[in-house]
Amino acid sequence: IALVESICKVHSNVVVILSNGGIVEIPSSFVNGASAILECFLLGQAGGEAMADILFGMVSPSGKLPETIPISASDIPSDAYFPGTRDTVEYREGLDVGYRFFNTKNIPVRFPFGYGLSYTTFEYRDLQVEIRKDEEDAKQVYVSLDIRNAGTLDAKEVVQLYIHPVNSTVYRPFHELKEFQKIELKPKETKKVDFVLNERSFALFDIGFHDWVVESACTFEIQVGSSSRDIHLSKTIQFQTGKDTTKIARQSYPLEEEKQNNTSVSLIDDEVFAKRFGSQYQVVLDMIAEERKKASNPDFERKKPIDRNTLLKDASKRSLIAKLLMFVTIRVAGKEVKEGPSKQRELRMIRANVENLPLRNLVLFSQGAISFSLLDRLILLMNGKYMRCLGRVRRKPNEERERLL
């Protein structure tokens, strides 16, 4: 990061190329200092040629971001609930995943979902929306528009269609991507793009009905754009038929007041979260209470016997044998790390991975040196079951002799 920032200070024409397996935080210094950022994610063996073609203008870039790039990881709603406890992770964000959260809460982002630049510009024109079928359980809506390449290069554009429920009786994201289409246009060429939407495009899952339903009195806005935050055309429609949502659906996903003006991450309370599980409501509440008891009582886990699924780091706190196994495993894994400036960082990563291994993984890691039978005897020793472990050791030779006979 410091190297790129230093280069940007002395040169005005800098292109940053990213090669990463997932979304990363991009510093504002990159955005403000570089002329362009080329996000390549993980390219294959022909990736170098593709990058060269784009950098030297042989082709116009036409990719779109499959995820929102936030300004900070703390802006992501799941950050409040991750990594959870040893046994559970609660996905309390519900429908608020990715762009649906950021756009509903109107949170500033580094780059929005569906975003991507081109060496040309596109014009969106003449949006037409027609309801062709309007029955309670069957809908069909035809959408069409014209796209024009206003530049001087051959290029492709990804046309994205979102649906915004204007006045739903339950909480729904501000809008959701329902269709998209990639088209290729020559300079000054215009093409018609059309979409056919059905009832699922407008429906929500009502846990009271255990089915998808289209709300009868809800107005829907059809939005068409080049990204989730670059909407160029829109029109509203309302169906004459549909269903009213159930009470449990409204309770499990209640409307939030002033949603667009509230840019904080909402924390879903236990009652609302549990109601999303329908008939399992009380079971979920009991599980939440048990997990809180574990978190507030460090000795809670100590009362549970160690088993194959116990993490090495947890077992090592209670057993010298487990601590020795973890020490040996870390040492063996660390032998693969070569000398260099990143050695200590790699060793820390290995240690973190080993600490979070369940004991059963030692069988695979040891490449046959530890069998499940041996592991089970070691677990008996970790739990202080010395006589049971001795009984298993005595039975083992007898079993071997019986097999030979």
DOMARMAR-72574 format. One record per residue (C-alpha): z negated, y, x negated; residue in three letters; residue number from 1. Coordinates in steps of 0.1 Angstrom, whole numbers, plus 5000, padded with zeros to 4 digits. Layout:
    Z    Y    X code pos
    Z    Y    X  ALA NUM
...
END
This chain:
    Z    Y    X code pos
 5000 5000 5000  ILE   1
 4991 5024 4972  ALA   2
 5024 5017 4954  LEU   3
 5045 5025 4986  VAL   4
 5024 5057 4992  GLU   5
 5030 5068 4956  SER   6
 5067 5062 4958  ILE   7
 5070 5081 4991  CYS   8
 5054 5111 4974  LYS   9
 5081 5114 4948  VAL  10
 5111 5101 4968  HIS  11
 5123 5111 5003  SER  12
 5146 5080 5009  ASN  13
 5123 5050 5009  VAL  14
 5128 5019 5031  VAL  15
 5099 4995 5036  VAL  16
 5107 4959 5042  ILE  17
 5080 4937 5057  LEU  18
 5079 4899 5055  SER  19
 5050 4886 5074  ASN  20
 5040 4857 5096  GLY  21
 5026 4878 5124  GLY  22
 5017 4913 5135  ILE  23
 5000 4934 5108  VAL  24
 4985 4969 5108  GLU  25
 5011 4993 5094  ILE  26
 4995 5024 5077  PRO  27
 5005 5058 5090  SER  28
 5015 5066 5054  SER  29
 5044 5041 5058  PHE  30
 5055 5055 5091  VAL  31
 5054 5092 5080  ASN  32
 5065 5087 5044  GLY  33
 5093 5061 5047  ALA  34
 5128 5068 5061  SER  35
 5128 5034 5078  ALA  36
 5108 5002 5082  ILE  37
 5126 4969 5084  LEU  38
 5104 4942 5100  GLU  39
 5118 4908 5090  CYS  40
 5088 4885 5099  PHE  41
 5096 4851 5083  LEU  42
 5133 4847 5076  LEU  43
 5149 4815 5065  GLY  44
 5170 4808 5034  GLN  45
 5198 4832 5046  ALA  46
 5173 4860 5051  GLY  47
 5183 4879 5020  GLY  48
 5219 4882 5031  GLU  49
 5208 4894 5066  ALA  50
 5186 4921 5050  MET  51
 5214 4932 5027  ALA  52
 5239 4935 5056  ASP  53
 5215 4957 5075  ILE  54
 5205 4979 5045  LEU  55
 5241 4985 5035  PHE  56
 5253 4992 5070  GLY  57
 5275 4961 5074  MET  58
 5259 4954 5108  VAL  59
 5237 4975 5131  SER  60
 5202 4961 5136  PRO  61
 5195 4949 5171  SER  62
 5162 4931 5170  GLY  63
 5133 4940 5193  LYS  64
 5096 4936 5186  LEU  65
 5082 4905 5204  PRO  66
 5047 4919 5202  GLU  67
 5030 4953 5202  THR  68
 5020 4966 5168  ILE  69
 4986 4983 5174  PRO  70
 4973 5012 5153  ILE  71
 4941 4991 5147  SER  72
 4931 4955 5154  ALA  73
 4900 4969 5172  SER  74
 4924 4982 5199  ASP  75
 4932 4946 5210  ILE  76
 4911 4936 5240  PRO  77
 4904 4901 5227  SER  78
 4888 4916 5196  ASP  79
 4856 4921 5216  ALA  80
 4854 4883 5224  TYR  81
 4867 4868 5192  PHE  82
 4858 4845 5174  PRO  83
 4832 4837 5200  GLY  84
 4806 4810 5194  THR  85
 4809 4777 5175  ARG  86
 4819 4759 5207  ASP  87
 4836 4784 5230  THR  88
 4859 4814 5229  VAL  89
 4861 4834 5262  GLU  90
 4896 4847 5271  TYR  91
 4881 4875 5293  ARG  92
 4911 4898 5289  GLU  93
 4928 4878 5316  GLY  94
 4962 4894 5323  LEU  95
 4956 4921 5297  ASP  96
 4975 4904 5269  VAL  97
 4998 4924 5245  GLY  98
 5018 4952 5259  TYR  99
 5004 4947 5294  ARG 100
 4971 4959 5282  PHE 101
 4983 4987 5259  PHE 102
 5006 5002 5286  ASN 103
 4982 4998 5314  THR 104
 4954 5016 5295  LYS 105
 4979 5040 5280  ASN 106
 4966 5034 5245  ILE 107
 4986 5049 5216  PRO 108
 5003 5022 5195  VAL 109
 5021 5021 5162  ARG 110
 5052 5006 5178  PHE 111
 5055 4993 5214  PRO 112
 5066 4958 5226  PHE 113
 5104 4956 5228  GLY 114
 5110 4984 5203  TYR 115
 5138 4984 5178  GLY 116
 5161 5010 5162  LEU 117
 5199 5008 5159  SER 118
 5226 5027 5139  TYR 119
 5240 5039 5172  THR 120
 5227 5052 5205  THR 121
 5230 5038 5240  PHE 122
 5233 5055 5273  GLU 123
 5218 5039 5305  TYR 124
 5235 5049 5337  ARG 125
 5240 5042 5374  ASP 126
 5211 5019 5383  LEU 127
 5217 5000 5416  GLN 128
 5190 4979 5434  VAL 129
 5198 4958 5465  GLU 130
 5174 4936 5485  ILE 131
 5196 4906 5495  ARG 132
 5169 4883 5509  LYS 133
 5135 4892 5523  ASP 134
 5116 4862 5537  GLU 135
 5079 4855 5534  GLU 136
 5084 4828 5507  ASP 137
 5118 4837 5494  ALA 138
 5131 4869 5479  LYS 139
 5163 4880 5462  GLN 140
 5169 4914 5446  VAL 141
 5202 4923 5428  TYR 142
 5199 4949 5400  VAL 143
 5229 4964 5381  SER 144
 5234 4993 5357  LEU 145
 5260 5005 5331  ASP 146
 5253 5006 5294  ILE 147
 5275 5028 5271  ARG 148
 5276 5027 5233  ASN 149
 5277 5064 5224  ALA 150
 5280 5059 5187  GLY 151
 5307 5050 5162  THR 152
 5297 5014 5152  LEU 153
 5298 4980 5169  ASP 154
 5263 4973 5181  ALA 155
 5241 4952 5203  LYS 156
 5214 4963 5227  GLU 157
 5186 4944 5245  VAL 158
 5183 4957 5280  VAL 159
 5148 4951 5294  GLN 160
 5138 4950 5331  LEU 161
 5101 4956 5340  TYR 162
 5085 4955 5374  ILE 163
 5056 4980 5382  HIS 164
 5035 4972 5413  PRO 165
 5027 5006 5426  VAL 166
 4999 5000 5451  ASN 167
 4986 4964 5447  SER 168
 4953 4954 5463  THR 169
 4943 4934 5432  VAL 170
 4943 4944 5396  TYR 171
 4977 4938 5380  ARG 172
 4991 4952 5347  PRO 173
 5010 4985 5349  PHE 174
 5043 4966 5345  HIS 175
 5056 4932 5333  GLU 176
 5088 4922 5316  LEU 177
 5108 4900 5341  LYS 178
 5143 4899 5327  GLU 179
 5162 4909 5296  PHE 180
 5198 4907 5284  GLN 181
 5215 4913 5251  LYS 182
 5250 4927 5251  ILE 183
 5275 4937 5224  GLU 184
 5294 4970 5227  LEU 185
 5322 4985 5207  LYS 186
 5321 5023 5200  PRO 187
 5324 5043 5233  LYS 188
 5326 5010 5253  GLU 189
 5307 5007 5287  THR 190
 5296 4974 5302  LYS 191
 5279 4965 5334  LYS 192
 5246 4945 5332  VAL 193
 5232 4927 5362  ASP 194
 5201 4908 5370  PHE 195
 5190 4887 5400  VAL 196
 5153 4887 5408  LEU 197
 5135 4862 5430  ASN 198
 5101 4860 5447  GLU 199
 5083 4849 5414  ARG 200
 5095 4882 5398  SER 201
 5072 4901 5422  PHE 202
 5045 4875 5429  ALA 203
 5009 4872 5417  LEU 204
 4988 4840 5416  PHE 205
 4962 4842 5444  ASP 206
 4934 4817 5436  ILE 207
 4923 4818 5472  GLY 208
 4957 4804 5483  PHE 209
 4961 4784 5451  HIS 210
 4997 4797 5451  ASP 211
 5020 4825 5441  TRP 212
 5023 4853 5468  VAL 213
 5042 4885 5472  VAL 214
 5021 4912 5487  GLU 215
 5035 4925 5520  SER 216
 5025 4961 5518  ALA 217
 5031 4966 5480  CYS 218
 5057 4990 5467  THR 219
 5075 4978 5435  PHE 220
 5092 5000 5409  GLU 221
 5122 4984 5391  ILE 222
 5122 4999 5356  GLN 223
 5150 4994 5330  VAL 224
 5147 5005 5294  GLY 225
 5151 4998 5257  SER 226
 5114 4990 5252  SER 227
 5082 4988 5272  SER 228
 5076 5025 5266  ARG 229
 5112 5037 5267  ASP 230
 5121 5034 5304  ILE 231
 5154 5051 5311  HIS 232
 5161 5043 5348  LEU 233
 5139 5033 5377  SER 234
 5140 5028 5415  LYS 235
 5114 5016 5441  THR 236
 5117 4990 5468  ILE 237
 5093 4975 5494  GLN 238
 5097 4942 5512  PHE 239
 5091 4939 5549  GLN 240
 5076 4904 5547  THR 241
 5048 4889 5525  GLY 242
 5011 4879 5525  LYS 243
 4978 4897 5523  ASP 244
 4957 4888 5492  THR 245
 4925 4868 5497  THR 246
 4890 4881 5492  LYS 247
 4883 4859 5462  ILE 248
 4916 4871 5445  ALA 249
 4904 4908 5450  ARG 250
 4870 4899 5436  GLN 251
 4882 4881 5406  SER 252
 4907 4908 5396  TYR 253
 4892 4940 5411  PRO 254
 4911 4972 5410  LEU 255
 4900 4996 5382  GLU 256
 4897 5033 5390  GLU 257
 4917 5058 5369  GLU 258
 4932 5029 5349  LYS 259
 4958 5051 5333  GLN 260
 4933 5077 5320  ASN 261
 4908 5053 5306  ASN 262
 4918 5043 5271  THR 263
 4887 5022 5262  SER 264
 4887 4985 5260  VAL 265
 4872 4972 5293  SER 266
 4845 4945 5290  LEU 267
 4847 4921 5319  ILE 268
 4813 4912 5333  ASP 269
 4801 4876 5338  ASP 270
 4804 4876 5376  GLU 271
 4841 4888 5377  VAL 272
 4850 4864 5348  PHE 273
 4835 4834 5365  ALA 274
 4851 4841 5398  LYS 275
 4885 4836 5382  ARG 276
 4877 4799 5379  PHE 277
 4874 4795 5417  GLY 278
 4853 4764 5426  SER 279
 4841 4762 5390  GLN 280
 4823 4796 5394  TYR 281
 4787 4783 5389  GLN 282
 4797 4759 5362  VAL 283
 4812 4788 5342  VAL 284
 4782 4810 5347  LEU 285
 4759 4781 5335  ASP 286
 4781 4777 5304  MET 287
 4779 4814 5296  ILE 288
 4741 4813 5299  ALA 289
 4739 4783 5276  GLU 290
 4761 4800 5250  GLU 291
 4739 4831 5251  ARG 292
 4708 4809 5247  LYS 293
 4724 4793 5216  LYS 294
 4732 4828 5201  ALA 295
 4697 4841 5207  SER 296
 4679 4810 5194  ASN 297
 4689 4800 5159  PRO 298
 4670 4767 5163  ASP 299
 4690 4757 5194  PHE 300
 4717 4740 5174  GLU 301
 4691 4723 5152  ARG 302
 4679 4702 5181  LYS 303
 4714 4687 5186  LYS 304
 4722 4657 5164  PRO 305
 4749 4660 5138  ILE 306
 4781 4643 5148  ASP 307
 4818 4640 5137  ARG 308
 4826 4674 5153  ASN 309
 4798 4693 5136  THR 310
 4811 4719 5112  LEU 311
 4803 4714 5075  LEU 312
 4786 4748 5072  LYS 313
 4763 4739 5101  ASP 314
 4755 4704 5089  ALA 315
 4748 4717 5054  SER 316
 4720 4739 5067  LYS 317
 4702 4708 5080  ARG 318
 4711 4681 5055  SER 319
 4712 4679 5017  LEU 320
 4739 4652 5020  ILE 321
 4762 4676 5040  ALA 322
 4755 4704 5015  LYS 323
 4766 4681 4987  LEU 324
 4797 4670 5006  LEU 325
 4806 4707 5011  MET 326
 4801 4715 4975  PHE 327
 4823 4687 4963  VAL 328
 4850 4695 4988  THR 329
 4851 4731 4978  ILE 330
 4853 4721 4941  ARG 331
 4881 4696 4946  VAL 332
 4901 4721 4968  ALA 333
 4896 4748 4942  GLY 334
 4912 4728 4914  LYS 335
 4946 4736 4930  GLU 336
 4941 4773 4925  VAL 337
 4959 4787 4894  LYS 338
 4946 4814 4871  GLU 339
 4956 4849 4880  GLY 340
 4946 4881 4897  PRO 341
 4944 4865 4931  SER 342
 4923 4835 4921  LYS 343
 4890 4848 4934  GLN 344
 4905 4858 4967  ARG 345
 4921 4823 4971  GLU 346
 4888 4806 4963  LEU 347
 4870 4827 4989  ARG 348
 4897 4817 5015  MET 349
 4893 4780 5005  ILE 350
 4855 4782 5009  ARG 351
 4859 4798 5043  ALA 352
 4883 4771 5054  ASN 353
 4861 4742 5041  VAL 354
 4829 4757 5057  GLU 355
 4846 4756 5091  ASN 356
 4859 4720 5088  LEU 357
 4844 4695 5112  PRO 358
 4830 4665 5094  LEU 359
 4857 4642 5108  ARG 360
 4883 4661 5087  ASN 361
 4866 4648 5055  LEU 362
 4883 4614 5062  VAL 363
 4918 4630 5060  LEU 364
 4908 4654 5032  PHE 365
 4894 4626 5010  SER 366
 4927 4606 5012  GLN 367
 4909 4573 5020  GLY 368
 4879 4578 4998  ALA 369
 4858 4583 5029  ILE 370
 4865 4561 5060  SER 371
 4852 4568 5095  PHE 372
 4828 4539 5091  SER 373
 4814 4555 5059  LEU 374
 4813 4589 5076  LEU 375
 4793 4575 5105  ASP 376
 4768 4560 5081  ARG 377
 4765 4593 5063  LEU 378
 4760 4611 5096  ILE 379
 4731 4587 5105  LEU 380
 4715 4597 5071  LEU 381
 4720 4634 5079  MET 382
 4702 4629 5112  ASN 383
 4673 4610 5095  GLY 384
 4683 4576 5111  LYS 385
 4677 4556 5079  TYR 386
 4670 4522 5094  MET 387
 4700 4524 5117  ARG 388
 4721 4533 5087  CYS 389
 4707 4503 5068  LEU 390
 4714 4481 5097  GLY 391
 4751 4491 5096  ARG 392
 4753 4485 5059  VAL 393
 4739 4450 5064  ARG 394
 4763 4443 5093  ARG 395
 4793 4454 5072  LYS 396
 4794 4424 5047  PRO 397
 4789 4400 5076  ASN 398
 4818 4415 5095  GLU 399
 4840 4413 5064  GLU 400
 4831 4376 5059  ARG 401
 4839 4368 5095  GLU 402
 4873 4384 5092  ARG 403
 4880 4363 5061  LEU 404
 4870 4331 5078  LEU 405
END
